[in-house]
Every structure is written in C-alpha cells, then in structure tokens.
Amino acid sequence: MNEELEQLAVRASAGDEAALAEILQLIRPQVQRRVAKFLPHREDAEEAVQDALMTVATKIHTFKGSGTFAGWMTVVATNCARQTYRSLKRRSVEQSAEVLPEAVDPRTTSVIAGSRLDLLEALESLEAHHPQLVQPLVLRDLGAMTYAEIATELSVPLGTVKARIHQARKAVAERLTAR
C-alpha cells in the first residue's frame, strides 16, 4: 500500500483530482490514529483530522516527492493535532475566565488524557526553544519511521537525526518529570 500511496501522492501533487480523492480516503484512518495519540477526546480529534485532511488537500502541490508521502502526512497530522490542542487550550482559558464549568471535563480528569496533554505541552515548549528537534522526534516516536527514513525525509545526515532525537527525548523527559 505504501508504494501505491506514494504513486498517488505524486499524481495528486501534479494536479490529478481523482488521485487526491483516493489519497484522502486511504489516509483518513492513519490520520485518525496519529491525531488520537495527541487528542484523546473524540470530538477534538475529529476536528484535527478534518484540519489535516483539508491541509493535505490544499497543500498536496507542495509535496515534491523528495521524502516519503507518509512522512509528510505524519508531519501534517501532528501539526494539526498540536494546533487543535493550542486552540482548545486558548478557549479553555477564555471560558474559565468567564464561567466555571458545570460538568467535569473528562480531558482534565483522565490520567491518559492528562499525560497526552503534558506531552503536547512538552513538545510545545521544545518547539519554542529548539524547533529543529521536534520534527525528528515526532517522525520517530509518533510516526514510527526508521532513523534512515527520517534522515531522507529531512535531508540531514543519519548522525544528526540520532543526535536530535536524543536531545529531544532528553528535553521532553526533563519537562515531564519536572511536574
């Protein structure tokens, strides 16, 4: 399927509407799984999935085939999930200033949801201080890509990829244990 997906991506990036429609249908489950790693609340995840699919549809022409489509899609889905999280965080702060919630929000009471939100905050902090470390970490730990695939995707040496992932994991671990 990966080879088929790569061929469809090349066709779609060249303007083939049928290939784009097929890609969007094929990648939806993958995008949902990727986004669910960040946003455990179903409605929030669905919002990010829609954003990711829209981004793929509108930005497919920027995919030039230098890396893999799967890697490009992973970055798009992850960025959309992180953007949705930031948006939810902003809305939450605005709402809490206005009124107190009547019902308990499961996102704030779930241990799993809490750890995912902590991870998102750690990634957000890492991006603010060391943006070059985020993408390799996301591709490796959330995208399950090999070091060699990441090196190809980012057009950097293999040793650089390994070093960046090590530094990113160390920074994220420090942020998570500081809580």
QUIVENUR-V503789 format. One record per pair of residues at least 12 apart in sequence whose ideal C-beta (glycine too) atoms are under 6 Angstrom apart, sorted by sequence separation. I is the first residue (numbers start at 1). J is the second residue. D is the distance in Angstrom with one decimal. If there is no record, write none. Layout:
{{I | J | D} {I | J | D}}
This chain:
{{35 | 48 | 4.5} {8 | 22 | 5.7} {35 | 49 | 5.3} {136 | 150 | 5.5} {147 | 161 | 5.3} {8 | 23 | 5.0} {147 | 162 | 5.9} {32 | 49 | 5.4} {31 | 49 | 5.3} {56 | 76 | 5.9} {31 | 52 | 5.0} {55 | 76 | 5.2} {52 | 76 | 5.5} {52 | 77 | 4.5} {136 | 161 | 5.4} {140 | 165 | 5.3} {52 | 80 | 4.0} {136 | 164 | 4.5} {137 | 165 | 5.6} {24 | 53 | 5.6} {51 | 80 | 4.2} {136 | 165 | 5.0} {133 | 164 | 5.1} {137 | 168 | 3.8} {48 | 80 | 4.8} {48 | 81 | 4.5} {133 | 167 | 5.5} {85 | 120 | 4.8} {133 | 168 | 3.9} {48 | 84 | 4.0} {47 | 84 | 5.4} {35 | 77 | 5.7} {39 | 81 | 5.6} {34 | 77 | 4.2} {38 | 81 | 3.9} {126 | 171 | 5.3} {27 | 73 | 5.8} {31 | 77 | 4.7} {35 | 81 | 4.5} {13 | 60 | 5.1} {12 | 60 | 4.8} {13 | 61 | 5.5} {13 | 63 | 4.7} {122 | 172 | 4.6} {125 | 175 | 5.7} {122 | 175 | 4.0} {9 | 63 | 5.8} {122 | 176 | 5.6} {10 | 65 | 5.4} {118 | 176 | 5.9} {9 | 69 | 3.7} {78 | 138 | 4.9} {6 | 69 | 5.3} {5 | 69 | 5.8} {74 | 139 | 6.0} {41 | 107 | 5.0} {71 | 139 | 6.0} {74 | 143 | 3.8} {40 | 113 | 4.5} {40 | 116 | 5.8} {38 | 120 | 5.8} {71 | 153 | 4.1} {67 | 152 | 6.0} {67 | 153 | 3.6} {37 | 142 | 5.7}}
